[in-house]
Amino acid sequence: MEEQKPASLLKSSLTSGIYIGVALILISVILYVAGLMFETWAQYVSWPILLGGAVWAQLAYRKSLGGEMTYGQALGVGVLALIFASVLSSIYAYLLYAVIDPSLQEQLRILTEQRIIEQGKVPEEQLDMVVGMATKFQKPAILAAFGILGGAFVGLIISLITAIFTKKNPSDLVPE
């Protein structure tokens, strides 16, 4: 009788990451169409998707392994899935800011300037310099790169926590 091959960590992570990334893109599209992209609360909308996506990816991989998964496997699949999701959503973000609606870059610059003024920590004579520095980091390619790096970091933090709950170590009992 032929043994069934366990699922590939990379393939499982990629599949889960694509689903999570599509969910993140859909939320972003909804916020864009509704004109709510730059609302303060909107930045927190993706957190439940990231958390739920990591858990879902870990549980799906554990199921494909026959119900047992180590902490390291759970951590790996969670981090990889969220990295793949962040790559996908960063590609969308790049396309949104560079191709679909380039005016968003100017809207983001204006919003940044308003927030800096509201904080009142920057002297008026330095305001242009500070806004100019902040604007340099708001180019579509840089936003996409930071999106991927941020996704990897957030994926690590979330997966470090969720792997504690989704792991199911192989039984140490020896059959008699």
N, C-alpha and C positions, 0 to 999 in steps of 0.2 A: 504494500500500500504506500502511495506517495504522500510525503508530508507536505502540508500547505506552507508556502513561503510567507514569512511575516511581511507586513506592509513596510515599504520603504519610508523612512523618516522624512526624507526630502520630498518624495511624491506626496505623502500625506500632508506635510506642511504647505507645499505649494497649492494643493487643492483647497485646503482650509484658508490659506492666505488670499487666494483669489476671491472666495466668497466674502471674506471679511472686507477686503479692499473694495469690492463692488458695493457692499453695504455702506462703507464710508463715503464712496463717491455719490451714492444716491442721497445720503443726508446732505452732502455738500451742494448737490444740485438743487435740492429743496430749499436750502438756506439762500442760495444764489437767486433762485427764481422769486422767492418771497422777499428779497432785499434785506435779509437779516445776517449776511455774512460777517459783518463787522460788529455785531452786537456782542457785548462782553459775555453774556451767558452762552452764546453759540459755540464758544471754544470748548465747552464742557460736554456738548451733545455726543461727541464721539467716544467719550470714556466708557460708557456702558457697552458700546459695541466692541471696543477693544478688550474689555474685561470678559464679556460674554463670549467673544470670538476665541480668546485664548483658552478658556475652559472648554468650549465646544471642540476646538482642535485637539486638545489633550484627551478628552473623553473619546473622540472618534478614533484617535490613534490607539488608545488603550484597548478599545473594542476590537480593532483590527489585529492586535497582538494576542487576542484570546482572553482579554480581561485582566492581564497583569502588566504593569509598567513601572519601571523604577523612577525615582525622582529625577535623575539625569535625563532619561528619555522624555519625561513630561516637560522638563525645562527646555530641552532642545526643540521639541515640536512647537511649544508655545512661542519661543523666541523667533524661530524661523517663520512660523505662520504670520506673526505680526510684522516681521521684516518684509516678507513678500507683500503683505497688505499695504505697508507704508510705501513700498516702491510703486505699487499700482496707483495709490491715491496721490502720490507725489507727481507721477506722470500726468494725471488728470489736473492737478494744481498748476503744473507748468503750462499745460495746454490752455487752461482757463485764463491765466494771467498773460500769456504771451500771444495766444491766437484767438480764443473765443471772445475775450473782453479785455483788451489791453488798458482800457480806462480804469480798471481796478487798481492798477499800480498808482495812479494819481490819487484815487480815492483813499488808498492805504497811506500814502504820503501825507495827505491832508489830515487824516485821522491821527496819525502819529504826531504831527505837529500840534494838533489840538490837545492830545493827551499830555504832551510835554509841557505845554503852556499851563494846563489845569494843575499839574503837579507843582508848578512854581519853583522848581529846584534849579532851573537853568536861567542864568542872567540873560536879559533880552539881547545883549550884544553877542552872545554865544549861541543864540537860538538857531540861526541859519546853519552854523557849523554842525551843531548836534543833529538837526533834522537832515542835513546832507549826509552825515555819517550813517544815520539810521536808514536812509533811503538806499544807500549802497547795498545794504543787506536785504533789500526788498525786491531785488531783481528776480524774475521767474526761476532762473537756473539755481540761484542761491537758495531761494525758498524751497525748491524741490530737494536740493542736497540736504538742507537742514531738516526737511520732512523725513527723509530716509534715516538720517542719523538720530533724529528724535524718536522715530518709530522703533529703531533698534534699542535705544535706551529704555523707552517706555515698555517695549516688549520684554526686555530683560527684567525690569522691576515687577511687572504684572506676573510674568511667568515664574519668577522666584517665589511669589506668594501662592499663586494658583496651583503650582506643581505639588505643594504640600498637601493639598486637598484632593487632587486628581490621581496621584500615584497610588498604585496598589502593588506592593512588593510581592514577588513570587513566594509562595508558601515555603516555609523552612521545614515543614513536617516531612519526614521520610516515610513513605508507605511501608507498612509491615508485611 
